[in-house]
Each structure stands twice: as C-alpha cells, then as structure tokens.
C-alpha cells in the first residue's frame, strides 16, 4: 500500500501519514535527541509494528515503505 507523507503546518516538525484513499495511518513527529523522527501509528492501522525511532525523515519513510509493501512519498506541494 502506498503512503503519502503530508507536512502539517509550517514548522517542519510534523507530517501526516495517509494512504492513497485518504485514510489516516498515523504521524511522524520531529523531536530532540539521537532519534529525532518518531513514527506514531494509528491504532490498528497497517503501520502497527513499524520501527518507531529514526535518525532522518528519509529513514522513517523507508521503514514505512518496507512495512506497507509499497511506496512512501513526500507530498511536495507548498504549505503555509
């Protein structure tokens, strides 16, 4: 299943994870520390069991793609 990573807001610290049908799968949050990118899956979504802590957004997206068996793409449209 393909997953779209949508930036939320303009601070660059949170992304919404949705499938191509618009179903919400979870979020990625940017925090402080050694693993600043944290995946927070929605309960009972296909992302259950995905590795949660990552050193980069790209690494988090790769982990999501492997777990879901499809592409994980960053929505590149401009955001406020």
ZIZI-V808569 format. One record per residue. RES is the residue in one small letter. SS is DSSP state (H for helix, E for strand, - for the rest). OMEGA is omega in whole degrees, 0 to 359 (999 if undefined). Layout:
RES|SS|OMEGA / RES|SS|OMEGA
This chain:
x|-|178 / x|-|180 / x|E|177 / x|E|179 / x|E|184 / x|E|175 / x|E|177 / x|-|182 / x|-|184 / x|-|185 / x|-|179 / x|-|182 / x|-|181 / x|E|179 / x|E|177 / x|E|179 / x|E|181 / x|E|174 / x|E|184 / x|-|177 / x|-|177 / x|-|179 / x|-|181 / x|E|182 / x|E|181 / x|E|180 / x|E|168 / x|E|178 / x|E|174 / x|E|183 / x|-|175 / x|-|174 / x|-|183 / x|-|180 / x|-|189 / x|-|181 / x|E|186 / x|E|175 / x|E|176 / x|E|181 / x|E|171 / x|-|177 / x|-|177 / x|-|175 / x|-|178 / x|-|179 / x|-|177 / x|-|179 / x|-|178 / x|-|175 / x|-|190 / x|-|188 / x|E|184 / x|E|180 / x|-|180 / x|-|176 / x|H|179 / x|H|178 / x|H|178 / x|H|180 / x|H|177 / x|H|178 / x|H|178 / x|H|180 / x|H|179 / x|H|182 / x|H|185 / x|H|179 / x|-|180 / x|-|179 / x|-|172 / x|E|188 / x|E|176 / x|E|176 / x|-|188 / x|-|180 / x|-|180 / x|-|181 / x|-|177 / x|-|999
